[in-house]
Amino acid sequence: MKRPIEEVLKEIVAVSRRALGEKLTGVYLHGSLAMGCFNPEKSDIDFLIVVGGKLTEQEKRAVMDGLLALCPDVPKKGMEMSVVLDAYCRSFVYPTPYELHFANHALWLYREQPKLYLEKYQGTDPDLAAHFTITKYRGKTLYGEPIPQLFGDIPKEAYWDSIRLDILHPEEQAEENPLYIILNLCRVAACREEEKILSKAEGGIWGIEHTEERFRPMLEDALAAYRTEQTAFQPDMETAKSFCRYMLRRLEIDS
């Protein structure tokens, strides 16, 4: 049986403190769980671990091993985490350097070849501009220095580029994961047109109110599917792809 989410968050903090000691600046929740639309069947746990100095291989392994031990207790979509230096939180750099990433799809690699995994999952990541922005404006401090004191300004251009990169090929994404791309297009449009930082659920509500009437039934179905545990979302694919093309034209993005 899965543990209550509050217990899992406390254990994430405990793992971070054990692994990193005084080097740990803080642990910060972002994503659906921070924004009040978490669905254990369809959401992952998104968080940042912020540190005051570069990690040793031993520290990286301690973080990975501690989080891996938690995997049986987390929702089935798992966790997504990056370790970043507090210097980049205070003075933002784009694309943002990171020390370590907990990538659900590649945990098999860590189990089989941990050294190779640790070499691969470090570098820079444009996605962190979005993660930092959501953390700054909608996130929660699980441990450590308060968000307003730690996170400086993130340029709007960096945030926009970060979320733009996630929707460049929406028709292909509609074939693989229509729920994600349809709601994501809505929240990207809300950011572009009204400078709103929304969750996928909030994006769906925005889309229902701000896109063409012909797409409303599909968006209502997507929102209902996202909010419930059992409802599957299988839209008419031509309607979904038409919506993708419509949104790209509206956002003036070339696919």
C-alpha positions in Angstrom: 0.0 0.0 0.0 1.3 3.5 -0.9 2.2 5.7 2.0 0.4 9.1 2.5 1.9 11.8 0.3 2.8 13.9 3.4 4.9 11.0 4.7 6.7 10.7 1.3 7.5 14.4 1.3 9.0 14.1 4.8 11.1 11.2 3.7 12.3 13.1 0.6 13.6 15.8 3.0 15.1 13.1 5.3 16.9 11.5 2.3 18.2 14.9 1.2 19.5 15.8 4.7 21.2 12.4 5.2 22.9 12.5 1.8 24.0 16.1 1.7 24.4 17.3 5.3 25.4 20.9 5.6 25.7 21.3 1.9 21.9 21.2 1.6 20.3 24.6 1.1 16.7 23.4 0.8 14.1 21.1 -0.8 11.3 22.8 -2.9 8.1 21.4 -4.3 6.8 22.5 -7.6 4.4 21.1 -10.2 0.9 19.7 -9.6 1.4 18.9 -6.0 2.4 22.4 -5.2 -0.3 23.9 -7.3 -3.2 22.0 -5.8 -4.2 19.7 -8.7 -2.2 16.5 -7.9 -3.8 13.2 -9.1 -2.0 10.1 -7.8 -2.9 8.2 -10.9 -1.6 10.7 -13.4 0.8 13.1 -11.6 4.4 12.7 -10.5 6.1 14.4 -7.5 8.2 17.3 -8.8 10.8 18.9 -6.6 14.2 20.6 -6.6 17.1 19.9 -4.2 19.3 23.0 -3.8 22.8 22.8 -2.6 25.6 25.1 -1.7 28.4 23.4 -3.6 29.1 20.8 -6.3 28.3 17.2 -5.4 30.8 14.4 -5.1 30.0 11.0 -6.7 29.4 9.6 -3.2 26.8 12.3 -2.5 25.1 11.7 -5.8 24.8 8.0 -5.1 23.4 8.7 -1.6 20.7 10.9 -3.1 19.8 8.4 -5.9 19.9 5.4 -3.5 17.7 7.1 -1.0 15.1 8.2 -3.6 15.2 4.7 -5.2 14.3 3.2 -1.9 11.2 5.4 -1.9 9.9 4.4 -5.3 7.6 1.6 -4.0 5.8 4.2 -1.9 5.2 7.0 -4.5 2.5 7.3 -7.1 3.0 5.2 -10.2 4.3 8.1 -12.3 7.1 8.5 -9.8 9.3 11.4 -9.0 11.1 14.1 -11.0 14.0 15.9 -9.3 17.0 18.0 -10.2 19.8 19.0 -7.9 21.0 22.6 -8.6 23.4 25.0 -7.0 22.0 27.8 -4.9 24.2 30.2 -6.9 21.9 29.7 -9.9 18.8 30.2 -7.9 20.0 33.6 -6.7 21.5 34.6 -10.0 19.7 32.8 -12.8 21.6 31.3 -15.8 19.9 29.9 -18.9 20.0 27.1 -19.8 20.5 26.2 -16.1 23.3 23.9 -15.0 22.3 21.0 -12.8 24.3 18.5 -10.7 22.0 15.5 -10.8 18.6 14.5 -12.2 16.3 11.7 -11.1 14.9 10.5 -14.4 12.1 7.9 -14.0 12.6 6.5 -17.5 16.3 5.8 -17.0 16.4 4.4 -13.5 17.2 1.0 -15.1 20.5 2.6 -16.2 21.4 3.7 -12.7 20.7 0.2 -11.4 22.8 -1.4 -14.0 25.5 1.2 -14.6 25.4 3.9 -11.9 28.6 5.6 -13.0 27.4 6.0 -16.5 24.0 7.3 -15.3 25.7 9.9 -13.1 27.9 11.1 -16.0 24.9 11.3 -18.3 22.5 13.1 -16.0 24.4 16.3 -15.3 24.9 19.3 -17.4 22.4 22.0 -18.4 18.6 21.8 -18.8 16.3 24.5 -20.4 13.3 22.9 -18.5 14.7 24.3 -15.3 13.7 27.8 -16.3 10.1 26.6 -16.1 10.7 24.7 -12.8 12.4 27.7 -11.2 9.6 30.0 -12.3 6.8 27.7 -10.9 8.8 27.2 -7.7 9.2 31.0 -7.3 5.6 31.9 -7.8 3.6 28.7 -6.9 6.1 26.4 -5.1 6.4 25.3 -1.5 9.4 25.1 0.8 9.7 21.6 2.2 12.9 22.3 4.0 15.5 25.1 4.2 15.8 28.7 3.1 12.4 30.3 2.2 11.7 30.5 -1.5 11.4 34.3 -1.6 14.9 34.7 -0.2 16.5 32.1 -2.4 15.0 32.4 -5.9 15.8 35.6 -7.7 14.3 36.9 -10.9 13.9 34.5 -13.9 13.7 36.4 -17.2 10.4 36.0 -18.9 12.2 35.2 -22.1 13.9 32.2 -20.5 10.6 30.9 -19.1 8.9 31.4 -22.4 11.6 29.6 -24.3 11.5 26.7 -21.8 7.8 26.1 -22.1 7.9 26.7 -25.9 10.4 23.9 -26.4 7.9 21.5 -24.8 5.2 22.1 -27.5 7.2 22.2 -30.7 5.7 19.0 -32.2 2.2 18.8 -30.7 0.6 16.6 -33.3 3.2 13.8 -32.6 2.6 14.3 -28.9 -1.1 14.0 -29.5 -0.6 10.5 -30.8 1.4 9.5 -27.7 -0.1 11.5 -24.8 -3.1 13.7 -25.9 -4.0 14.6 -22.4 -0.7 16.1 -21.6 -0.2 18.1 -24.8 -3.8 19.5 -25.0 -3.7 20.8 -21.4 -0.2 22.0 -21.8 -0.9 24.0 -24.9 -3.6 25.8 -22.9 -1.4 26.8 -20.1 1.4 27.9 -22.5 -1.2 30.1 -24.3 -2.3 31.5 -21.0 1.3 32.4 -20.2 1.9 34.0 -23.6 -1.2 36.0 -23.8 -1.9 36.9 -20.1 1.4 36.1 -18.3 -0.3 33.5 -16.1 1.6 30.7 -14.5 -0.9 27.8 -14.4 -1.1 24.1 -13.7 -2.4 21.8 -16.4 -5.8 21.7 -14.7 -5.9 25.5 -14.6 -4.8 25.6 -18.2 -7.7 23.4 -19.2 -10.1 25.8 -17.5 -8.5 28.7 -19.2 -8.7 26.9 -22.6 -12.4 26.2 -22.2 -13.0 29.9 -21.7 -10.5 31.3 -24.2 -10.4 29.0 -27.3 -12.9 28.4 -30.0 -16.3 26.8 -29.2 -15.6 23.8 -31.4 -12.9 22.6 -29.1 -14.8 23.0 -25.8 -16.2 19.4 -25.6 -12.7 17.9 -26.1 -11.2 20.3 -23.5 -14.0 19.5 -21.0 -13.3 15.8 -21.5 -9.5 16.3 -21.0 -10.1 18.3 -17.8 -12.4 15.6 -16.4 -9.9 12.9 -17.3 -7.1 14.7 -15.6 -9.0 15.3 -12.4 -10.3 11.8 -12.0 -8.4 8.5 -11.3 -10.2 6.2 -13.7 -11.4 8.3 -16.7 -9.5 7.6 -19.9 -9.0 10.4 -22.4 -9.3 9.2 -26.0 -10.2 12.2 -28.1 -11.1 12.2 -31.8 -7.5 12.4 -33.2 -8.4 14.8 -36.0 -10.0 17.2 -33.6 -7.0 16.9 -31.3 -4.5 17.6 -34.1 -6.7 20.4 -35.4 -6.5 21.9 -31.9 -2.7 21.6 -32.0 -2.4 23.4 -35.3 -4.8 26.1 -34.1 -2.8 26.7 -31.0 0.5 26.8 -32.8 -0.9 29.4 -35.2 -2.3 31.4 -32.3 1.1 31.2 -30.5 2.9 32.0 -33.7 5.2 28.9 -33.4 6.5 27.0 -36.3 6.3 23.2 -35.7 
